[in-house]
Amino acid sequence: MVAGDRAYLRIDGSSLMVENAGGEYLGQVDPKHEQRLIKLMEGGNKYTAAIISSAEGMVTVIIREVYQDPSQAGRLSFPAKEFKSPRPYISDRIIRRELEEYEEAVEEEPGYTIVGGEEIELLPEDSPDKNNKPNDED
């Protein structure tokens, strides 16, 4: 057996066997996929298999779904592994540090004043609109 050779799947009771073209036993499908594939095959799905590597006493096979029976619509033959995303957690220290950096940057800007804890920014005191005249151009 060499990589690329076709393999065949055969249900044998509660096991899913892998055989070569001559019907010789090559191995058994991994139990975590075996039962799911047997149920789907019994439901009408069709699969092909091919050898991807062969070593002394070990054969690795890839299985591909080639037909999905309408009764099996929406059922995945090979569900994706669960992906655990990182928790969206930010430490209070990070938020405080960023806030302090922001406050320092604003304090360094001339003409602005921060009032109270709510960080209300006031216009520069030397603004050209010092006389508080309304703009008549509206």
CYANA upper distance limits for C-alpha pairs under 8 A (distance plus 0.5 A):
  1 MET  CA      5 ASP  CA      7.11
  1 MET  CA     51 ILE  CA      8.28
  1 MET  CA     54 SER  CA      7.22
  2 VAL  CA     51 ILE  CA      7.36
  2 VAL  CA     52 ILE  CA      8.25
  2 VAL  CA     53 SER  CA      7.26
  2 VAL  CA     54 SER  CA      6.58
  3 ALA  CA     50 ALA  CA      8.14
  3 ALA  CA     51 ILE  CA      5.53
  3 ALA  CA     52 ILE  CA      5.09
  3 ALA  CA     53 SER  CA      5.53
  3 ALA  CA     54 SER  CA      7.12
  4 GLY  CA     50 ALA  CA      6.38
  4 GLY  CA     51 ILE  CA      5.89
  4 GLY  CA     52 ILE  CA      6.48
  5 ASP  CA     50 ALA  CA      6.19
  5 ASP  CA     51 ILE  CA      6.00
  6 ARG  CA     20 ASN  CA      7.39
  6 ARG  CA     21 ALA  CA      7.61
  6 ARG  CA     48 THR  CA      8.46
  6 ARG  CA     49 ALA  CA      6.58
  6 ARG  CA     50 ALA  CA      4.90
  6 ARG  CA     51 ILE  CA      6.82
  7 ALA  CA     18 VAL  CA      6.99
  7 ALA  CA     19 GLU  CA      6.18
  7 ALA  CA     20 ASN  CA      5.35
  7 ALA  CA     21 ALA  CA      7.00
  7 ALA  CA     48 THR  CA      7.92
  7 ALA  CA     49 ALA  CA      5.49
  7 ALA  CA     50 ALA  CA      5.48
  7 ALA  CA     51 ILE  CA      6.97
  7 ALA  CA     61 VAL  CA      8.17
  8 TYR  CA     18 VAL  CA      6.07
  8 TYR  CA     19 GLU  CA      5.60
  8 TYR  CA     20 ASN  CA      6.54
  8 TYR  CA     21 ALA  CA      7.47
  8 TYR  CA     48 THR  CA      7.34
  8 TYR  CA     49 ALA  CA      6.44
  8 TYR  CA     50 ALA  CA      8.41
  9 LEU  CA     16 LEU  CA      7.05
  9 LEU  CA     17 MET  CA      6.14
  9 LEU  CA     18 VAL  CA      5.32
  9 LEU  CA     19 GLU  CA      6.92
  9 LEU  CA     47 TYR  CA      8.29
  9 LEU  CA     48 THR  CA      8.11
  9 LEU  CA     49 ALA  CA      7.66
 10 ARG  CA     16 LEU  CA      6.23
 10 ARG  CA     17 MET  CA      5.60
 10 ARG  CA     18 VAL  CA      6.94
 10 ARG  CA     19 GLU  CA      7.97
 11 ILE  CA     15 SER  CA      6.48
 11 ILE  CA     16 LEU  CA      5.18
 11 ILE  CA     17 MET  CA      6.68
 11 ILE  CA     38 ILE  CA      7.30
 12 ASP  CA     16 LEU  CA      6.54
 12 ASP  CA     17 MET  CA      7.24
 14 SER  CA     35 GLN  CA      7.73
 14 SER  CA     38 ILE  CA      8.29
 15 SER  CA     28 GLN  CA      7.65
 15 SER  CA     29 VAL  CA      8.20
 15 SER  CA     34 GLU  CA      7.25
 15 SER  CA     35 GLN  CA      8.04
 15 SER  CA     38 ILE  CA      8.39
 16 LEU  CA     28 GLN  CA      6.32
 16 LEU  CA     29 VAL  CA      6.14
 16 LEU  CA     34 GLU  CA      6.36
 16 LEU  CA     35 GLN  CA      8.41
 16 LEU  CA     38 ILE  CA      7.30
 17 MET  CA     25 TYR  CA      7.72
 17 MET  CA     26 LEU  CA      8.17
 17 MET  CA     27 GLY  CA      6.50
 17 MET  CA     28 GLN  CA      4.98
 17 MET  CA     29 VAL  CA      6.74
 18 VAL  CA     25 TYR  CA      6.76
 18 VAL  CA     26 LEU  CA      5.94
 18 VAL  CA     27 GLY  CA      5.70
 18 VAL  CA     28 GLN  CA      6.09
 18 VAL  CA     29 VAL  CA      7.35
 19 GLU  CA     23 GLY  CA      5.80
 19 GLU  CA     24 GLU  CA      5.73
 19 GLU  CA     25 TYR  CA      5.15
 19 GLU  CA     26 LEU  CA      5.57
 19 GLU  CA     27 GLY  CA      7.58
 20 ASN  CA     24 GLU  CA      5.98
 20 ASN  CA     25 TYR  CA      7.40
 20 ASN  CA     26 LEU  CA      7.23
 26 LEU  CA     59 VAL  CA      7.58
 27 GLY  CA     59 VAL  CA      8.05
 29 VAL  CA     33 HIS  CA      7.40
 29 VAL  CA     34 GLU  CA      6.02
 30 ASP  CA     34 GLU  CA      6.31
 31 PRO  CA     35 GLN  CA      7.23
 32 LYS  CA     36 ARG  CA      8.35
 33 HIS  CA     37 LEU  CA      6.64
 33 HIS  CA     78 PHE  CA      8.01
 34 GLU  CA     38 ILE  CA      6.64
 35 GLN  CA     39 LYS  CA      6.80
 36 ARG  CA     40 LEU  CA      6.80
 36 ARG  CA     77 SER  CA      7.60
 37 LEU  CA     41 MET  CA      6.43
 37 LEU  CA     77 SER  CA      7.00
 38 ILE  CA     42 GLU  CA      6.58
 39 LYS  CA     43 GLY  CA      6.66
 40 LEU  CA     44 GLY  CA      6.95
 40 LEU  CA     45 ASN  CA      6.05
 40 LEU  CA     72 GLN  CA      7.57
 40 LEU  CA     77 SER  CA      7.84
 41 MET  CA     45 ASN  CA      5.18
 41 MET  CA     46 LYS  CA      6.65
 41 MET  CA     47 TYR  CA      8.44
 43 GLY  CA     69 ASP  CA      7.54
 43 GLY  CA     71 SER  CA      7.55
 43 GLY  CA     72 GLN  CA      7.31
 44 GLY  CA     68 GLN  CA      7.60
 44 GLY  CA     69 ASP  CA      5.65
 44 GLY  CA     71 SER  CA      8.33
 44 GLY  CA     72 GLN  CA      8.26
 45 ASN  CA     65 GLU  CA      7.84
 45 ASN  CA     66 VAL  CA      8.28
 45 ASN  CA     67 TYR  CA      5.97
 45 ASN  CA     68 GLN  CA      5.18
 45 ASN  CA     69 ASP  CA      5.65
 45 ASN  CA     72 GLN  CA      7.97
 46 LYS  CA     65 GLU  CA      6.53
 46 LYS  CA     66 VAL  CA      6.18
 46 LYS  CA     67 TYR  CA      5.47
 46 LYS  CA     68 GLN  CA      7.20
 47 TYR  CA     63 ILE  CA      7.11
 47 TYR  CA     64 ARG  CA      5.94
 47 TYR  CA     65 GLU  CA      4.94
 47 TYR  CA     66 VAL  CA      5.81
 47 TYR  CA     67 TYR  CA      7.46
 48 THR  CA     63 ILE  CA      6.30
 48 THR  CA     64 ARG  CA      5.87
 48 THR  CA     65 GLU  CA      7.08
 48 THR  CA     66 VAL  CA      7.20
 49 ALA  CA     61 VAL  CA      6.97
 49 ALA  CA     62 ILE  CA      6.05
 49 ALA  CA     63 ILE  CA      4.92
 49 ALA  CA     64 ARG  CA      6.76
 50 ALA  CA     61 VAL  CA      6.01
 50 ALA  CA     62 ILE  CA      6.00
 50 ALA  CA     63 ILE  CA      7.28
 51 ILE  CA     59 VAL  CA      7.44
 51 ILE  CA     60 THR  CA      6.37
 51 ILE  CA     61 VAL  CA      4.90
 51 ILE  CA     62 ILE  CA      6.87
 52 ILE  CA     59 VAL  CA      8.34
 52 ILE  CA     60 THR  CA      6.17
 52 ILE  CA     61 VAL  CA      6.02
 52 ILE  CA     62 ILE  CA      7.01
 53 SER  CA     59 VAL  CA      6.42
 53 SER  CA     60 THR  CA      5.66
 53 SER  CA     61 VAL  CA      7.71
 54 SER  CA     58 MET  CA      6.45
 54 SER  CA     59 VAL  CA      4.98
 54 SER  CA     60 THR  CA      6.80
 55 ALA  CA     59 VAL  CA      6.78
 65 GLU  CA     77 SER  CA      7.74
 68 GLN  CA     72 GLN  CA      6.90
 68 GLN  CA     73 ALA  CA      7.38
 69 ASP  CA     73 ALA  CA      7.28
 90 ILE  CA     94 ILE  CA      7.26
 90 ILE  CA     95 ILE  CA      7.91
 91 SER  CA     95 ILE  CA      7.27
 92 ASP  CA     96 ARG  CA      6.58
 93 ARG  CA     97 ARG  CA      6.48
 94 ILE  CA     98 GLU  CA      6.68
 95 ILE  CA     99 LEU  CA      6.62
 96 ARG  CA    100 GLU  CA      6.58
 97 ARG  CA    101 GLU  CA      6.69
 98 GLU  CA    102 TYR  CA      6.65
 99 LEU  CA    103 GLU  CA      6.65
100 GLU  CA    104 GLU  CA      6.61
101 GLU  CA    105 ALA  CA      6.69
102 TYR  CA    106 VAL  CA      6.73
103 GLU  CA    107 GLU  CA      6.55
104 GLU  CA    108 GLU  CA      6.79
105 ALA  CA    109 GLU  CA      7.30
106 VAL  CA    112 TYR  CA      7.98
107 GLU  CA    112 TYR  CA      7.79
107 GLU  CA    113 THR  CA      7.85
107 GLU  CA    114 ILE  CA      8.11
110 PRO  CA    124 PRO  CA      8.24
111 GLY  CA    123 LEU  CA      7.83
111 GLY  CA    124 PRO  CA      4.70
111 GLY  CA    125 GLU  CA      6.45
111 GLY  CA    126 ASP  CA      7.55
112 TYR  CA    121 GLU  CA      7.12
112 TYR  CA    122 LEU  CA      6.42
112 TYR  CA    123 LEU  CA      6.59
112 TYR  CA    124 PRO  CA      5.52
112 TYR  CA    125 GLU  CA      7.98
113 THR  CA    121 GLU  CA      6.51
113 THR  CA    122 LEU  CA      6.22
113 THR  CA    123 LEU  CA      8.28
113 THR  CA    124 PRO  CA      8.08
114 ILE  CA    119 GLU  CA      6.00
114 ILE  CA    120 ILE  CA      6.22
114 ILE  CA    121 GLU  CA      5.82
114 ILE  CA    122 LEU  CA      7.47
115 VAL  CA    119 GLU  CA      6.49
115 VAL  CA    120 ILE  CA      6.13
115 VAL  CA    121 GLU  CA      7.52
116 GLY  CA    120 ILE  CA      7.68
123 LEU  CA    127 SER  CA      7.53
125 GLU  CA    130 LYS  CA      8.03
126 ASP  CA    130 LYS  CA      7.38
129 ASP  CA    133 LYS  CA      7.40
